[in-house]
Amino acid sequence: MRIHKFRSFLYKMAKILGDIQAVKSGSSKKMAKRAGRRVVGRAAGKGIRKLFK
């Protein structure tokens, strides 16, 4: 396995574990914050992608 694939795998796992941790906390505020940040992050990523195409 190449380093970049391993690093990508670790980042994906960290993202999933963060989601699990937010859900396990039971705080709807934490879950909403996390979901909102994910939506904003995806929108920003799409905007940046369009900017550099």
Backbone torsions as a table, in degrees:
resi	resn	phi	psi	omega
1	MET	NA	132.4	179.6
2	ARG	-75.2	158.6	-178.1
3	ILE	-60.5	-44.3	-176.6
4	HIS	-65.9	-33.3	177.5
5	LYS	-70.8	-38.5	179.0
6	PHE	-66.3	-42.6	179.3
7	ARG	-63.6	-43.2	178.6
8	SER	-61.1	-42.6	177.6
9	PHE	-60.5	-44.0	-179.5
10	LEU	-64.2	-41.2	178.8
11	TYR	-64.6	-40.4	178.5
12	LYS	-64.2	-42.2	179.0
13	MET	-64.3	-40.2	179.1
14	ALA	-63.4	-38.2	179.0
15	LYS	-65.3	-43.7	179.1
16	ILE	-65.2	-42.8	179.5
17	LEU	-64.9	-34.7	176.0
18	GLY	-64.0	-40.0	176.9
19	ASP	-62.5	-45.4	-179.5
20	ILE	-62.0	-41.9	-179.7
21	GLN	-63.9	-40.6	179.1
22	ALA	-64.4	-40.4	179.6
23	VAL	-69.0	-41.7	-178.8
24	LYS	-65.5	-27.5	-179.2
25	SER	-64.4	-26.2	178.2
26	GLY	81.2	-3.8	-179.1
27	SER	-85.7	116.4	179.6
28	SER	-67.0	-26.1	178.4
29	LYS	-65.4	-42.9	179.1
30	LYS	-66.0	-41.0	179.8
31	MET	-65.9	-40.9	179.9
32	ALA	-66.2	-40.7	178.2
33	LYS	-61.0	-45.4	-177.8
34	ARG	-63.9	-44.1	179.4
35	ALA	-64.7	-41.9	178.8
36	GLY	-62.9	-42.6	179.2
37	ARG	-65.8	-35.3	178.2
38	ARG	-66.2	-42.7	178.8
39	VAL	-62.6	-45.5	179.9
40	VAL	-64.4	-39.8	179.2
41	GLY	-63.6	-41.4	178.7
42	ARG	-65.9	-42.4	-180.0
43	ALA	-64.1	-41.3	178.9
44	ALA	-64.7	-40.6	178.6
45	GLY	-62.3	-41.7	178.5
46	LYS	-66.2	-39.8	179.4
47	GLY	-64.8	-41.8	179.6
48	ILE	-67.3	-39.5	178.1
49	ARG	-60.6	-43.8	179.0
50	LYS	-65.7	-34.4	-178.6
51	LEU	-64.9	-36.8	-175.9
52	PHE	-97.7	5.3	177.7
53	LYS	-83.7	NA	NA
